[in-house]
Amino acid sequence: MHALLIDIGNTSLKIGVAGTEGLIASYTLPTDLRQSGDGLGLQIASLLGHAGCAAPAGGTGNILIDACVVSSVVPGMNPLVTHACERFLELTPRFAHRDIAVPLENRYQRPNEVGADRLVGAFGARRLCPRRVRWFPWITARRPISTV
């Protein structure tokens, strides 16, 4: 099983392909709300071809991508990414925190201000190092209420 991973940030889209063997490829595209879903889809399909990947929609790569997971802090990009993945890859993206629960207790005063990217990152770090991870996201909140 291989997954297309997309992190939609304010300035860039981080795109990766990962499987049980780890990260296979990673790319960065600019976050651009003015682009079309078709344009984004063509860019992603081209990058996947470069990485030797094939999606259900076709492709000549040896690595079949069968899932797409997205974390996003730019809601306006979500429909573009959804369109791109569905039309050009025949994959329905699942969004962290909306479609996939992130099993962490968020005890910030304003939990809705903690982005999906921070929650996914904290969860991943916790899974990799369950006894050693303490999370202090100074950028997201000025005063943390607790550690994760």
DRENTIFI-990006 format. One line per 5 residues: for each residue x, y, z of N, C-alpha, C. Coordinates in pm, 1 decimal, decimal comma. Layout:
N
X Y Z X Y Z X Y Z | ... $
This chain:
148
84,2 -118,7 0,0 0,0 0,0 0,0 88,4 124,6 0,0 | 55,9 217,6 -87,4 126,7 345,3 -94,0 24,6 457,9 -92,3 | 61,1 566,5 -27,7 -30,8 679,2 -14,7 33,3 806,3 -66,9 | -50,1 886,8 -128,7 -13,6 1022,5 -165,4 -47,3 1109,1 -44,6 | 50,4 1181,0 6,1 32,4 1266,2 123,5 48,5 1410,6 80,5 $
-48,1 1494,4 116,5 -44,4 1635,0 77,3 -65,8 1720,7 201,1 | 26,0 1813,0 225,0 14,2 1909,2 334,4 -4,2 2046,4 271,3 | -123,9 2102,1 285,7 -154,2 2232,7 225,9 -125,7 2340,5 329,0 | -18,4 2416,5 306,4 18,7 2525,8 394,9 -10,2 2659,6 329,8 | 11,4 2763,9 403,4 -17,4 2898,3 353,0 69,2 2938,1 234,2 $
192,0 2888,4 227,3 280,7 2926,9 117,6 313,8 2811,9 23,5 | 301,8 2688,3 70,7 337,9 2576,9 -16,9 256,2 2451,7 10,7 | 248,5 2367,8 -92,2 190,3 2234,7 -82,4 307,1 2138,3 -76,8 | 316,3 2062,7 28,0 417,4 1957,9 39,1 350,2 1829,6 -6,3 | 410,3 1763,5 -101,9 352,2 1643,6 -160,9 451,8 1529,5 -142,2 $
403,0 1419,1 -89,2 489,7 1304,7 -68,4 420,1 1175,6 -105,1 | 499,8 1075,7 -132,1 450,0 940,5 -153,8 520,2 853,2 -51,4 | 441,8 777,7 24,5 499,3 694,1 129,1 432,2 558,1 130,9 | 506,8 460,7 176,5 457,0 325,6 194,3 516,4 268,0 320,9 | 502,3 140,8 339,3 556,0 78,0 459,9 707,8 90,6 467,3 $
772,0 108,6 353,7 917,1 124,2 351,3 962,1 267,2 382,1 | 868,2 358,6 397,8 900,4 497,1 430,1 866,0 591,6 316,5 | 925,6 709,6 320,9 901,7 812,3 220,1 975,4 776,2 91,7 | 902,2 775,2 -19,1 959,1 738,4 -148,7 999,2 861,7 -227,9 | 914,6 965,5 -223,6 941,7 1087,5 -299,0 873,2 1204,1 -229,6 $
928,2 1322,4 -247,6 863,6 1442,9 -194,0 888,9 1560,0 -287,6 | 789,4 1647,7 -293,1 793,3 1763,7 -381,7 726,6 1881,2 -311,4 | 753,6 2000,0 -360,9 690,9 2120,9 -309,6 637,4 2202,8 -425,9 | 511,9 2245,1 -413,8 450,2 2336,2 -509,5 401,4 2459,1 -433,2 | 390,4 2573,4 -499,1 337,4 2690,6 -429,0 187,1 2676,7 -405,7 $
141,2 2728,2 -293,6 -2,7 2736,9 -268,3 -54,0 2854,1 -350,0 | -144,4 2827,0 -441,7 -194,6 2930,8 -530,8 -345,3 2911,7 -548,7 | -422,0 2995,1 -481,4 -567,7 2986,5 -488,4 -622,5 3028,4 -625,2 | -538,3 3089,8 -708,6 -584,1 3134,1 -840,1 -576,1 3024,6 -945,2 | -504,6 2917,3 -915,9 -492,6 2811,0 -1015,0 -620,0 2728,8 -1021,3 $
-631,3 2649,7 -1125,2 -748,4 2563,7 -1140,4 -717,8 2425,2 -1084,9 | -822,9 2351,8 -1054,7 -806,3 2213,5 -1011,7 -741,8 2129,2 -1120,0 | -774,7 2159,7 -1246,6 -713,6 2087,8 -1358,2 -563,0 2112,7 -1364,1 | -522,8 2237,7 -1349,8 -380,0 2270,4 -1352,5 -305,2 2201,3 -1239,5 | -364,0 2202,7 -1121,9 -300,7 2136,8 -1007,9 -294,0 1985,9 -1030,8 $
-401,2 1929,1 -1084,5 -403,6 1785,4 -1111,3 -296,2 1743,5 -1209,1 | -277,1 1822,7 -1313,5 -172,8 1791,7 -1410,8 -34,3 1799,7 -1347,7 | -13,0 1898,2 -1260,7 115,5 1910,1 -1192,0 141,5 1789,9 -1102,5 | 41,4 1750,7 -1024,0 58,7 1636,9 -933,9 80,9 1508,5 -1012,8 | 3,1 1487,7 -1118,9 20,0 1367,4 -1201,3 161,0 1362,6 -1261,3 $
212,2 1475,9 -1305,0 346,4 1481,6 -1361,2 451,8 1447,2 -1255,6 | 435,5 1500,4 -1135,6 530,5 1470,4 -1027,4 527,9 1322,6 -991,6 | 408,8 1264,4 -988,6 398,5 1122,2 -956,8 465,7 1037,5 -1064,0 | 450,1 1077,3 -1189,7 519,0 1007,5 -1297,8 670,0 1016,5 -1281,6 | 717,7 1133,1 -1243,0 860,3 1153,0 -1219,1 911,3 1060,3 -1109,6 $
826,3 1034,9 -1009,4 864,9 949,9 -896,8 846,8 801,0 -927,1 | 797,1 768,4 -1046,7 776,8 628,5 -1081,9 650,7 569,9 -1022,2 | 553,2 655,5 -997,8 428,1 612,6 -935,1 315,0 608,5 -1037,3 | 218,7 523,1 -1009,9 97,6 515,1 -1090,7 -21,3 521,0 -997,0 | -123,2 591,6 -1039,6 -247,7 601,1 -963,4 -350,8 512,3 -1032,6 $
-465,9 488,8 -968,1 -569,4 407,9 -1032,7 -609,3 458,9 -1171,2 | -593,9 589,3 -1195,6 -630,2 647,2 -1325,2 -534,3 604,3 -1435,7 | -424,9 543,6 -1398,4 -328,5 499,6 -1498,7 -192,2 558,7 -1472,7 | -101,2 522,5 -1552,9 36,2 566,2 -1539,1 127,7 448,1 -1561,5 | 252,2 475,7 -1584,3 345,6 369,7 -1618,0 437,0 333,6 -1502,4 $
415,5 390,7 -1387,5 505,6 366,9 -1275,2 490,5 229,4 -1213,5 | 592,0 190,4 -1139,4 593,6 61,8 -1070,4 525,1 67,5 -934,8 | 507,8 185,7 -880,1 451,8 202,5 -746,1 307,5 248,0 -759,1 | 214,9 164,5 -715,8 73,4 198,3 -724,9 29,5 275,8 -601,5 | -28,2 392,1 -625,1 -82,2 473,4 -515,8 -229,3 438,8 -501,2 $
-268,4 399,4 -380,4 -407,2 358,1 -360,5 -480,5 437,6 -253,8 | -419,9 545,9 -204,4 -487,0 630,2 -105,4 -429,4 771,0 -113,4 | -507,9 866,8 -66,3 -463,5 1005,8 -61,4 -510,6 1066,8 70,2 | -415,1 1120,8 146,5 -445,6 1182,6 275,5 -394,5 1326,1 272,2 | -478,4 1418,9 318,7 -446,7 1561,5 311,1 -462,0 1625,8 448,1 $
-366,7 1712,1 484,1 -387,0 1802,7 597,0 -382,6 1943,3 538,4 | -470,1 2029,7 586,5 -482,4 2161,0 524,0 -509,9 2270,0 626,8 | -441,5 2382,1 608,5 -473,1 2502,7 685,4 -522,0 2612,6 591,6 | -549,9 2576,8 466,0 -599,3 2671,9 366,7 -729,1 2615,0 308,3 | -843,6 2641,1 372,0 -969,6 2581,1 327,1 -1002,1 2606,6 180,6 $
-959,4 2718,2 125,4 -987,8 2749,2 -14,2 -918,5 2655,9 -112,6 | -812,4 2588,9 -69,0 -740,8 2494,5 -156,0 -804,7 2356,2 -155,6 | -886,0 2326,8 -54,7 -940,9 2191,9 -41,5 -1020,7 2146,7 -163,9 | -1110,3 2230,9 -219,5 -1182,7 2186,9 -339,1 -1091,5 2166,6 -460,0 | -986,0 2246,3 -472,0 -892,4 2231,0 -583,6 -818,5 2098,1 -573,5 $
-771,7 2065,8 -454,3 -700,2 1939,2 -434,6 -795,0 1821,3 -454,9 | -916,5 1833,5 -405,7 -1015,0 1726,4 -423,5 -1040,9 1702,5 -572,4 | -1064,2 1810,1 -646,5 -1087,4 1798,2 -790,6 -967,0 1735,4 -860,3 | -847,9 1784,0 -827,5 -725,4 1734,2 -890,8 -708,9 1584,8 -868,1 | -727,4 1540,6 -745,3 -707,7 1398,9 -712,9 -815,9 1311,5 -773,7 $
-939,5 1357,7 -770,2 -1048,7 1276,1 -824,3 -1042,3 1266,3 -976,5 | -1014,3 1377,2 -1043,7 -1016,0 1375,7 -1189,5 -891,7 1311,8 -1250,9 | -774,4 1344,9 -1197,0 -650,7 1301,8 -1261,3 -590,2 1175,3 -1201,8 | -629,1 1140,7 -1079,9 -570,9 1023,1 -1015,4 -674,3 916,8 -981,7 | -801,9 951,8 -992,1 -911,7 864,8 -950,2 -896,6 822,0 -804,5 $
-855,0 917,6 -723,0 -842,8 897,2 -578,8 -929,0 1000,2 -507,8 | -1001,9 957,8 -407,1 -1078,6 1051,0 -324,8 -994,1 1086,8 -204,3 | -952,2 1212,1 -192,9 -868,2 1248,5 -79,2 -947,2 1247,4 51,0 | -881,1 1203,1 155,2 -938,3 1206,1 290,1 -861,0 1310,6 369,1 | -935,8 1402,3 430,0 -874,9 1513,8 500,3 -862,3 1483,9 649,7 $
-739,9 1505,4 700,5 -715,8 1488,5 843,4 -801,6 1587,3 920,4 | -858,2 1539,8 1023,9 -940,2 1616,0 1116,7 -1084,5 1629,1 1069,2 | -1109,2 1620,8 938,6 -1246,3 1623,1 888,0 -1295,2 1481,7 859,5 | -1217,0 1405,3 780,7 -1254,2 1269,4 743,1 -1183,2 1163,8 827,7 | -1067,7 1200,0 879,1 -987,0 1107,9 958,8 -964,5 1171,9 1095,1 $
-1008,2 1105,4 1197,9 -988,3 1157,5 1333,2 -840,5 1147,6 1370,6 | -789,6 1251,9 1432,5 -653,5 1251,0 1484,5 -667,0 1224,4 1634,6 | -622,6 1107,9 1680,6 -649,1 1067,3 1818,8 -560,7 1137,2 1922,4 | -581,5 1265,8 1935,9 -513,0 1346,0 2037,1 -616,1 1431,2 2108,3 | -591,4 1457,3 2232,7 -677,3 1549,3 2306,0 -618,3 1689,2 2291,5 $
-694,4 1778,5 2234,4 -650,1 1915,4 2211,0 -704,9 2002,1 2324,3 | -616,5 2043,5 2416,1 -661,0 2118,8 2533,2 -626,8 2268,3 2525,8 | -610,4 2318,9 2406,0 -584,7 2461,7 2393,0 -711,0 2540,7 2422,4 | -692,3 2665,8 2463,8 -807,0 2751,1 2493,7 -896,5 2766,2 2371,2 | -835,6 2777,7 2254,6 -910,5 2789,3 2128,6 -866,0 2675,9 2037,0 $
-918,9 2554,4 2060,0 -871,1 2438,2 1985,7 -890,3 2449,2 1835,2 | -987,5 2526,5 1790,1 -1009,2 2540,7 1646,0 -897,0 2619,5 1578,5 | -809,5 2682,6 1655,3 -697,7 2756,8 1598,7 -573,7 2669,8 1577,6 | -578,8 2545,6 1622,5 -467,0 2453,8 1601,7 -492,1 2382,2 1469,6 | -404,0 2403,6 1372,9 -423,9 2348,9 1239,4 -407,5 2197,9 1233,1 $
-469,5 2139,6 1131,0 -460,4 1994,8 1109,0 -315,1 1952,2 1092,4 | -231,6 2037,7 1032,3 -91,2 2002,9 1013,9 -21,0 1983,2 1147,6 | -51,5 2067,3 1244,8 8,7 2053,7 1378,2 -39,1 1927,1 1447,9 | -167,0 1897,1 1435,2 -221,6 1777,1 1498,8 -162,2 1650,4 1437,1 | -152,6 1647,2 1304,9 -96,0 1530,3 1237,4 51,6 1515,9 1273,7 $
124,2 1626,7 1275,7 265,7 1622,4 1313,6 285,4 1572,3 1455,6 | 204,1 1620,3 1548,3 213,7 1576,1 1687,5 180,2 1427,6 1699,5 | 78,0 1383,6 1627,5 40,4 1243,0 1631,6 153,0 1155,1 1576,3 | 210,4 1195,8 1463,4 320,1 1119,3 1404,8 440,3 1110,8 1497,6 | 475,8 1222,8 1558,5 588,2 1224,0 1652,0 559,0 1134,7 1772,2 $
436,8 1140,1 1820,2 398,5 1057,3 1934,8 406,1 908,6 1901,0 | 367,3 873,1 1777,0 373,5 732,3 1734,3 517,9 684,9 1720,3 | 605,6 773,2 1670,4 745,0 735,0 1651,5 822,0 726,8 1783,5 | 793,2 817,3 1875,1 865,3 825,0 2003,1 764,9 841,1 2116,8 | 690,8 737,1 2151,2 579,7 751,9 2246,1 618,7 800,2 2384,9 $
740,8 775,0 2428,1 778,6 815,3 2564,3 855,7 945,8 2569,7 | 898,8 995,1 2455,9 988,9 1110,0 2458,9 930,0 1238,1 2402,8 | 813,7 1234,6 2342,6 762,9 1352,4 2273,6 684,5 1443,0 2367,4 | 724,9 1567,4 2370,3 648,1 1673,5 2435,9 631,5 1780,5 2330,7 | 512,3 1828,2 2317,2 483,0 1917,6 2205,5 453,2 2056,7 2257,7 $
530,6 2155,9 2212,8 509,7 2295,2 2248,8 501,1 2378,0 2121,3 | 386,4 2387,8 2059,5 375,3 2461,2 1932,2 363,8 2611,7 1955,4 | 474,7 2675,5 1977,9 473,8 2818,3 2009,8 415,9 2902,2 1896,8 | 424,9 2855,6 1775,8 376,4 2934,2 1663,0 224,2 2937,8 1659,4 | 160,2 2824,4 1686,7 15,1 2815,8 1675,2 -55,9 2887,0 1789,6 $
-2,8 2875,2 1908,4 -67,4 2937,3 2024,6 40,0 3003,2 2109,6 | 11,5 3120,4 2158,7 110,4 3192,4 2237,6 133,2 3128,4 2374,7 | 29,3 3069,3 2432,2 42,3 3013,5 2565,0 -15,1 2872,1 2567,5 | 69,9 2769,1 2565,2 14,1 2634,9 2566,9 -52,1 2603,5 2699,7 | -162,6 2533,7 2692,3 -234,6 2491,8 2812,3 -173,3 2362,9 2866,4 $
-129,2 2274,4 2776,1 -70,6 2148,7 2819,6 18,1 2095,1 2710,1 | 89,2 1987,9 2741,1 166,5 1919,4 2640,2 87,9 1800,8 2592,6 | 127,0 1751,5 2477,9 59,9 1633,2 2420,9 140,0 1511,8 2459,3 $
